[in-house]
Amino acid sequence: MDAMMKMWVSLIGIGLMAISAVIITFARIKTKGIVKFILSLIAFVLLIIGFICGVISII
């Protein structure tokens, strides 16, 4: 993978982690019940995908 592709993959990973942080903060402050669980699950999945993108950009 060339340097530009690694840059884009790492930026996507950072973006996904930032979106995940915003979603989990919103879910914990403003929602309750099943909506909180679904938003937390979505945030967790985005965090894992962002982490994988970060690991790929390092390798």
C-alpha positions in Angstrom: 0.0 0.0 0.0 1.4 3.4 -1.0 1.7 6.3 1.4 -1.3 8.2 0.1 -3.6 5.2 0.6 -2.3 4.7 4.1 -3.0 8.4 4.8 -6.6 8.0 3.6 -7.2 4.8 5.6 -5.8 6.4 8.8 -8.0 9.5 8.2 -11.1 7.3 7.8 -10.2 5.5 11.0 -9.8 8.7 12.9 -13.1 10.0 11.5 -14.9 6.8 12.5 -13.6 7.0 16.0 -14.6 10.6 16.3 -18.1 9.8 15.1 -18.3 6.9 17.5 -17.4 9.2 20.4 -20.1 11.7 19.4 -22.7 8.9 19.1 -21.9 7.3 22.4 -21.9 10.7 24.2 -25.3 11.5 22.7 -26.7 8.1 23.6 -25.6 8.3 27.2 -26.9 11.9 27.8 -30.1 12.1 25.7 -31.6 8.6 25.3 -32.9 5.7 27.3 -33.8 2.1 26.9 -33.5 0.3 23.6 -32.5 3.4 21.6 -29.5 3.9 24.0 -28.5 0.2 23.4 -28.8 0.5 19.6 -26.8 3.7 19.5 -24.2 2.3 21.8 -23.9 -0.8 19.6 -23.6 1.3 16.4 -20.9 3.4 18.2 -19.0 0.2 19.3 -19.1 -1.2 15.7 -17.8 2.1 14.3 -15.0 2.2 16.9 -13.9 -1.4 16.0 -13.9 -0.5 12.3 -11.9 2.6 13.0 -9.4 0.6 15.1 -9.0 -1.9 12.2 -8.4 1.0 9.8 -5.8 2.4 12.1 -4.0 -0.9 12.4 -4.1 -1.4 8.6 -2.6 2.1 8.1 0.3 1.2 10.4 1.2 -2.1 8.7 
